[in-house]
């Protein structure tokens, strides 16, 4: 799927190149967030909260990181700790509901245990970034699993 020099010489649009480069540099969670039950803002809050939980940064520092997609930007006014924690709580609730949904789908036979197991094994603990080969395999497997949903 990648662009090469021949494609550039053939006149591939610079905007396509920009889009391709931005997708390649995105993490798997960033690429999948639009297909999930959490918002990009919730993903960002969860990622920074994991840094809080590991002791890398403090909660107030995480809250002061301005989310990329804030709709109402207030000049030099960081997100309050309460608003930040509410966003993290909403994301955690959405993740919990998603896991329960997977359990229900397994129970009903809508998806196969083997497929879900392979997905989770490929992703691992999530503590590391997947190589581009692993990322490609994961996304292909995800498409296969989603295509197999029996309804």
FENQUI-V25704 format. One record per run of one state. SS is the DSSP state (A for helix, B for strand, O for the rest). FROM is the first residue (numbers start at 0). LEN is the number of residues. If there is no record, write none. Layout:
{{SS/FROM/LEN} {SS/FROM/LEN}}
//
This chain:
{{O/0/4} {A/4/5} {O/9/4} {A/13/12} {O/25/2} {A/27/8} {O/35/4} {A/39/14} {O/53/5} {A/58/6} {O/64/16} {A/80/28} {O/108/4} {A/112/11} {O/123/8} {A/131/16} {O/147/4}}
//
